[in-house]
């Protein structure tokens, strides 16, 4: 299931630092156990050079930087890491997700010259217009986002606008789509998040329009479980900013808790999957042991919750327009 030979995409959380106060973010939900002062850390260029050989970088098709706890633009070495990877493998695809309000236009101009190939990208998460975006993207100044996005696009960067739909911004979809097109974004996508399905998450999550809500009931009957693992479908693995190698980002929100798995604490133990102590190629036996639970009567709990085809607990109602 998970093997170095078939892994082509690295999803890397470069940092757990961020300037925003988004209420659904793992940073701001006490149940996830994150402490911004105690846990603050970055993956540096030196880390990347230690963990990955030039042959590794030639082997991979894509480096994507997103994560659970931080905005990649807050990472000190993001530019250096992309320059390093592309100097080794000019064909490697690089991209990241951001709220767009970190750094200055000069920095974004430089990034635009780096991410200008046919498949490179930056996803700007902008949830409405000036009067609505900051209701969710708390602390993200609208003028700064617009100036940074324009600098990136004008320098040749390929940008996508992602818009989470809430009851207070759904009337602005057409206006946002028009603005995205006028500014030179390549894609515009709307989506309603399903993160509010957990009872405790409702305390922190703005209201999704009633027309977009869905029923979520975990299906744990072994006769009906059908794990649809997107990580194995896209041949990717996830690396946290603490250096843990996990199958996907859906497990990454648990790294500051006592154990990653509730039902299988013996799987994916941090000391076995840390790049601080093991070479990248050596962590795959542990990832493979997780996948083997899919064929038992008690599959790995997070896989059942997040990738059971009957529960579909993922971001949903996605519509995408290409300009």
KOLFITOR-573985 format. One record per residue (C-alpha): x, y, z; residue number from 1; residue in three letters. Coordinates in nm, 3 decimals, m for minus. Example, Ala and Ser with C-alpha at 12.3 -4.5 7.8 and 13.67 -1.06 7.14 Angstrom:
<pts>
- 1.230; m0.450; 0.780; 1; ALA
- 1.367; m0.106; 0.714; 2; SER
</pts>
This chain:
<pts>
- 0.000; 0.000; 0.000; 1; UNK
- 0.253; 0.258; 0.118; 2; UNK
- 0.596; 0.213; m0.037; 3; UNK
- 0.879; 0.444; m0.128; 4; UNK
- 0.884; 0.316; m0.485; 5; UNK
- 0.524; 0.422; m0.546; 6; UNK
- 0.530; 0.748; m0.348; 7; UNK
- 0.531; 1.041; m0.588; 8; UNK
- 0.377; 1.326; m0.387; 9; UNK
- 0.500; 1.474; m0.060; 10; UNK
- 0.247; 1.677; 0.138; 11; UNK
- 0.468; 1.873; 0.377; 12; UNK
- 0.363; 2.087; 0.673; 13; UNK
- 0.653; 2.333; 0.676; 14; UNK
- 0.546; 2.515; 0.991; 15; UNK
- 0.284; 2.529; 1.263; 16; UNK
- 0.301; 2.909; 1.282; 17; UNK
- 0.024; 3.127; 1.142; 18; UNK
- m0.109; 3.482; 1.171; 19; UNK
- m0.477; 3.394; 1.145; 20; UNK
- m0.743; 3.300; 1.400; 21; UNK
- m0.973; 3.079; 1.189; 22; UNK
- m1.219; 2.918; 1.434; 23; UNK
- m1.216; 2.572; 1.270; 24; UNK
- m0.836; 2.549; 1.256; 25; UNK
- m0.667; 2.280; 1.460; 26; UNK
- m0.453; 2.554; 1.617; 27; UNK
- m0.750; 2.708; 1.796; 28; UNK
- m0.953; 2.405; 1.904; 29; UNK
- m0.852; 2.302; 2.258; 30; UNK
- m0.937; 1.937; 2.194; 31; UNK
- m0.633; 1.911; 1.961; 32; UNK
- m0.387; 2.005; 2.234; 33; UNK
- m0.181; 2.256; 2.033; 34; UNK
- 0.018; 2.523; 2.218; 35; UNK
- 0.141; 2.800; 1.986; 36; UNK
- 0.426; 2.900; 2.217; 37; UNK
- 0.540; 2.557; 2.329; 38; UNK
- 0.513; 2.380; 1.993; 39; UNK
- 0.624; 2.648; 1.743; 40; UNK
- 0.862; 2.500; 1.485; 41; UNK
- 0.958; 2.501; 1.116; 42; UNK
- 1.103; 2.257; 0.868; 43; UNK
- 1.417; 2.425; 0.734; 44; UNK
- 1.617; 2.382; 0.417; 45; UNK
- 1.881; 2.206; 0.628; 46; UNK
- 1.615; 1.957; 0.741; 47; UNK
- 1.510; 1.887; 0.384; 48; UNK
- 1.869; 1.829; 0.276; 49; UNK
- 1.918; 1.591; 0.568; 50; UNK
- 1.601; 1.392; 0.510; 51; UNK
- 1.603; 1.373; 0.128; 52; UNK
- 1.877; 1.295; m0.117; 53; UNK
- 1.896; 1.448; m0.462; 54; UNK
- 1.783; 1.110; m0.595; 55; UNK
- 1.471; 1.139; m0.377; 56; UNK
- 1.385; 1.479; m0.522; 57; UNK
- 1.431; 1.342; m0.872; 58; UNK
- 1.201; 1.054; m0.779; 59; UNK
- 0.910; 1.273; m0.663; 60; UNK
- 0.660; 1.436; m0.898; 61; UNK
- 0.519; 1.695; m0.659; 62; UNK
- 0.588; 1.884; m0.336; 63; UNK
- 0.279; 2.044; m0.182; 64; UNK
- 0.294; 2.254; 0.133; 65; UNK
- m0.019; 2.283; 0.342; 66; UNK
- m0.059; 2.124; 0.684; 67; UNK
- m0.293; 2.135; 0.980; 68; UNK
- m0.146; 2.394; 1.214; 69; UNK
- 0.034; 2.658; 1.009; 70; UNK
- 0.045; 2.868; 0.694; 71; UNK
- 0.346; 2.775; 0.477; 72; UNK
- 0.417; 3.144; 0.410; 73; UNK
- 0.511; 3.177; 0.776; 74; UNK
- 0.790; 2.922; 0.727; 75; UNK
- 1.124; 3.095; 0.706; 76; UNK
- 1.268; 2.872; 0.430; 77; UNK
- 0.973; 2.823; 0.194; 78; UNK
- 1.137; 3.011; m0.093; 79; UNK
- 1.474; 2.843; m0.038; 80; UNK
- 1.317; 2.497; m0.028; 81; UNK
- 1.131; 2.550; m0.354; 82; UNK
- 1.444; 2.691; m0.522; 83; UNK
- 1.647; 2.394; m0.394; 84; UNK
- 1.396; 2.135; m0.515; 85; UNK
- 1.361; 2.291; m0.861; 86; UNK
- 1.739; 2.326; m0.898; 87; UNK
- 1.759; 1.947; m0.866; 88; UNK
- 1.439; 1.856; m1.051; 89; UNK
- 1.312; 2.139; m1.276; 90; UNK
- 1.004; 1.933; m1.362; 91; UNK
- 0.887; 1.886; m1.004; 92; UNK
- 0.551; 2.049; m0.931; 93; UNK
- 0.541; 2.281; m0.629; 94; UNK
- 0.245; 2.451; m0.467; 95; UNK
- 0.093; 2.557; m0.139; 96; UNK
- m0.222; 2.685; 0.035; 97; UNK
- m0.228; 3.017; 0.218; 98; UNK
- m0.458; 3.284; 0.358; 99; UNK
- m0.257; 3.532; 0.149; 100; UNK
- m0.202; 3.792; 0.421; 101; UNK
- 0.154; 3.695; 0.517; 102; UNK
- 0.463; 3.855; 0.360; 103; UNK
- 0.487; 4.163; 0.139; 104; UNK
- 0.427; 4.205; m0.237; 105; UNK
- 0.803; 4.195; m0.308; 106; UNK
- 0.819; 3.844; m0.158; 107; UNK
- 0.516; 3.739; m0.359; 108; UNK
- 0.671; 3.871; m0.680; 109; UNK
- 0.969; 3.647; m0.619; 110; UNK
- 0.736; 3.354; m0.553; 111; UNK
- 0.551; 3.427; m0.877; 112; UNK
- 0.870; 3.384; m1.077; 113; UNK
- 0.924; 3.044; m0.910; 114; UNK
- 0.575; 2.901; m0.945; 115; UNK
- 0.493; 2.981; m1.306; 116; UNK
- 0.504; 2.643; m1.478; 117; UNK
- 0.192; 2.480; m1.617; 118; UNK
- 0.119; 2.284; m1.297; 119; UNK
- 0.273; 2.495; m1.018; 120; UNK
- 0.018; 2.678; m0.806; 121; UNK
- m0.076; 2.879; m0.500; 122; UNK
- m0.422; 2.836; m0.348; 123; UNK
- m0.543; 3.156; m0.182; 124; UNK
- m0.813; 3.079; 0.077; 125; UNK
- m1.036; 3.387; 0.053; 126; UNK
- m1.381; 3.340; 0.202; 127; UNK
- m1.574; 3.630; 0.060; 128; UNK
- m1.515; 3.999; m0.004; 129; UNK
- m1.375; 4.273; 0.218; 130; UNK
- m1.680; 4.279; 0.446; 131; UNK
- m1.704; 3.901; 0.498; 132; UNK
- m1.363; 3.734; 0.453; 133; UNK
- m1.231; 3.829; 0.795; 134; UNK
- m1.537; 3.694; 0.976; 135; UNK
- m1.374; 3.355; 0.933; 136; UNK
- m1.016; 3.439; 0.830; 137; UNK
- m0.971; 3.640; 1.148; 138; UNK
- m0.666; 3.867; 1.136; 139; UNK
- m0.621; 3.849; 0.758; 140; UNK
- m0.624; 4.203; 0.618; 141; UNK
- m0.816; 4.228; 0.291; 142; UNK
- m0.597; 4.495; 0.127; 143; UNK
- m0.284; 4.293; 0.202; 144; UNK
- m0.434; 3.978; 0.052; 145; UNK
- m0.532; 4.159; m0.266; 146; UNK
- m0.191; 4.328; m0.303; 147; UNK
- m0.006; 4.001; m0.246; 148; UNK
- m0.225; 3.807; m0.488; 149; UNK
- m0.182; 4.071; m0.759; 150; UNK
- 0.196; 4.073; m0.712; 151; UNK
- 0.209; 3.695; m0.743; 152; UNK
- m0.012; 3.681; m1.053; 153; UNK
- 0.158; 3.974; m1.228; 154; UNK
- 0.495; 3.799; m1.181; 155; UNK
- 0.364; 3.497; m1.368; 156; UNK
- 0.240; 3.284; m1.078; 157; UNK
- m0.056; 3.050; m1.123; 158; UNK
- m0.317; 3.123; m0.857; 159; UNK
- m0.639; 2.958; m0.744; 160; UNK
- m0.909; 3.122; m0.528; 161; UNK
- m1.076; 2.884; m0.277; 162; UNK
- m1.389; 3.010; m0.101; 163; UNK
- m1.552; 2.837; 0.196; 164; UNK
- m1.927; 2.895; 0.187; 165; UNK
- m2.107; 3.012; 0.500; 166; UNK
- m2.457; 3.151; 0.548; 167; UNK
- m2.318; 3.506; 0.564; 168; UNK
- m2.111; 3.499; 0.242; 169; UNK
- m2.304; 3.272; 0.006; 170; UNK
- m2.461; 3.575; m0.168; 171; UNK
- m2.112; 3.689; m0.278; 172; UNK
- m2.011; 3.384; m0.481; 173; UNK
- m2.074; 3.548; m0.819; 174; UNK
- m1.891; 3.866; m0.717; 175; UNK
- m1.590; 3.670; m0.592; 176; UNK
- m1.582; 3.462; m0.909; 177; UNK
- m1.586; 3.778; m1.123; 178; UNK
- m1.312; 3.940; m0.914; 179; UNK
- m1.099; 3.627; m0.940; 180; UNK
- m1.132; 3.629; m1.317; 181; UNK
- m1.056; 4.002; m1.344; 182; UNK
- m0.743; 3.963; m1.128; 183; UNK
- m0.602; 3.678; m1.336; 184; UNK
- m0.665; 3.377; m1.111; 185; UNK
- m0.659; 3.054; m1.310; 186; UNK
- m0.923; 2.875; m1.101; 187; UNK
- m1.209; 2.963; m0.867; 188; UNK
- m1.351; 2.699; m0.633; 189; UNK
- m1.630; 2.705; m0.376; 190; UNK
- m1.679; 2.443; m0.108; 191; UNK
- m1.877; 2.382; 0.207; 192; UNK
- m1.670; 2.221; 0.477; 193; UNK
- m1.799; 1.914; 0.656; 194; UNK
- m1.580; 1.973; 0.960; 195; UNK
- m1.879; 2.085; 1.163; 196; UNK
- m2.018; 1.731; 1.174; 197; UNK
- m1.851; 1.650; 1.505; 198; UNK
- m2.056; 1.761; 1.804; 199; UNK
- m1.771; 1.944; 1.975; 200; UNK
- m1.664; 2.116; 1.653; 201; UNK
- m1.995; 2.303; 1.631; 202; UNK
- m1.871; 2.522; 1.914; 203; UNK
- m1.606; 2.670; 1.685; 204; UNK
- m1.752; 2.642; 1.337; 205; UNK
- m1.954; 2.914; 1.158; 206; UNK
- m2.286; 2.799; 1.022; 207; UNK
- m2.291; 2.625; 0.684; 208; UNK
- m2.601; 2.701; 0.474; 209; UNK
- m2.877; 2.449; 0.543; 210; UNK
- m2.889; 2.353; 0.176; 211; UNK
- m2.526; 2.237; 0.191; 212; UNK
- m2.530; 2.042; 0.517; 213; UNK
- m2.524; 1.663; 0.512; 214; UNK
- m2.586; 1.380; 0.749; 215; UNK
- m2.277; 1.218; 0.895; 216; UNK
- m2.302; 0.880; 1.062; 217; UNK
- m1.985; 0.670; 1.096; 218; UNK
- m2.037; 0.324; 0.954; 219; UNK
- m1.838; 0.072; 1.154; 220; UNK
- m2.010; m0.247; 1.047; 221; UNK
- m1.725; m0.450; 0.890; 222; UNK
- m1.965; m0.572; 0.622; 223; UNK
- m2.017; m0.215; 0.496; 224; UNK
- m1.674; m0.058; 0.546; 225; UNK
- m1.508; 0.042; 0.222; 226; UNK
- m1.192; 0.245; 0.277; 227; UNK
- m1.125; 0.490; m0.008; 228; UNK
- m0.775; 0.614; 0.072; 229; UNK
- m0.693; 0.924; m0.130; 230; UNK
- m0.328; 0.902; m0.020; 231; UNK
- m0.279; 0.565; m0.187; 232; UNK
- m0.477; 0.682; m0.491; 233; UNK
- m0.247; 0.981; m0.545; 234; UNK
- 0.065; 0.801; m0.414; 235; UNK
- 0.130; 1.058; m0.143; 236; UNK
- 0.247; 1.071; 0.217; 237; UNK
- 0.225; 1.350; 0.472; 238; UNK
- 0.515; 1.496; 0.672; 239; UNK
- 0.440; 1.706; 0.979; 240; UNK
- 0.652; 2.004; 1.081; 241; UNK
- 0.781; 1.791; 1.369; 242; UNK
- 0.927; 1.542; 1.121; 243; UNK
- 0.670; 1.263; 1.147; 244; UNK
- 0.577; 1.072; 0.833; 245; UNK
- 0.205; 0.991; 0.825; 246; UNK
- m0.015; 0.846; 0.552; 247; UNK
- m0.211; 1.169; 0.512; 248; UNK
- m0.294; 1.509; 0.660; 249; UNK
- m0.614; 1.373; 0.813; 250; UNK
- m0.404; 1.208; 1.081; 251; UNK
- m0.183; 1.511; 1.134; 252; UNK
- m0.428; 1.698; 1.357; 253; UNK
- m0.362; 1.444; 1.634; 254; UNK
- 0.013; 1.476; 1.671; 255; UNK
- m0.005; 1.690; 1.989; 256; UNK
- m0.231; 1.439; 2.164; 257; UNK
- m0.108; 1.141; 2.364; 258; UNK
- m0.160; 0.907; 2.070; 259; UNK
- m0.241; 0.941; 1.702; 260; UNK
- m0.491; 0.657; 1.706; 261; UNK
- m0.760; 0.590; 1.966; 262; UNK
- m0.805; 0.223; 1.878; 263; UNK
- m0.452; 0.142; 1.760; 264; UNK
- m0.201; 0.324; 1.983; 265; UNK
- 0.068; 0.074; 1.883; 266; UNK
- 0.054; 0.184; 1.518; 267; UNK
- 0.235; 0.493; 1.391; 268; UNK
- 0.430; 0.550; 1.708; 269; UNK
- 0.626; 0.879; 1.683; 270; UNK
- 0.960; 0.716; 1.764; 271; UNK
- 0.914; 0.482; 1.467; 272; UNK
- 0.807; 0.738; 1.209; 273; UNK
- 1.022; 1.038; 1.297; 274; UNK
- 1.265; 1.164; 1.036; 275; UNK
- 1.482; 1.287; 1.321; 276; UNK
- 1.578; 0.929; 1.395; 277; UNK
- 1.520; 0.734; 1.074; 278; UNK
- 1.582; 0.773; 0.703; 279; UNK
- 1.281; 0.860; 0.490; 280; UNK
- 1.272; 0.521; 0.317; 281; UNK
- 1.273; 0.336; 0.648; 282; UNK
- 0.935; 0.459; 0.774; 283; UNK
- 0.719; 0.280; 0.519; 284; UNK
- 0.682; m0.056; 0.702; 285; UNK
- 0.488; 0.129; 0.975; 286; UNK
- 0.265; 0.299; 0.717; 287; UNK
- 0.203; m0.034; 0.550; 288; UNK
- 0.098; m0.190; 0.881; 289; UNK
- m0.178; 0.071; 0.906; 290; UNK
- m0.309; m0.016; 0.560; 291; UNK
- m0.321; m0.383; 0.656; 292; UNK
- m0.590; m0.306; 0.916; 293; UNK
- m0.827; m0.216; 0.632; 294; UNK
- m0.873; m0.588; 0.565; 295; UNK
- m0.966; m0.677; 0.923; 296; UNK
- m1.287; m0.644; 1.123; 297; UNK
- m1.143; m0.344; 1.306; 298; UNK
- m0.986; m0.103; 1.055; 299; UNK
- m0.777; 0.186; 1.179; 300; UNK
- m1.018; 0.430; 1.347; 301; UNK
- m0.920; 0.748; 1.160; 302; UNK
- m0.946; 0.570; 0.826; 303; UNK
- m1.300; 0.465; 0.911; 304; UNK
- m1.394; 0.816; 1.024; 305; UNK
- m1.241; 1.007; 0.735; 306; UNK
- m1.219; 0.776; 0.435; 307; UNK
- m1.504; 0.532; 0.475; 308; UNK
- m1.700; 0.577; 0.153; 309; UNK
- m2.023; 0.553; 0.353; 310; UNK
- m1.943; 0.847; 0.579; 311; UNK
- m1.771; 1.084; 0.336; 312; UNK
- m1.640; 1.310; 0.612; 313; UNK
- m1.446; 1.544; 0.383; 314; UNK
- m1.478; 1.891; 0.240; 315; UNK
- m1.777; 1.871; 0.010; 316; UNK
- m1.989; 2.053; m0.244; 317; UNK
- m1.695; 2.162; m0.452; 318; UNK
- m1.750; 2.352; m0.773; 319; UNK
- m1.456; 2.468; m0.980; 320; UNK
- m1.433; 2.719; m1.264; 321; UNK
- m1.125; 2.747; m1.484; 322; UNK
- m1.062; 3.083; m1.649; 323; UNK
</pts>
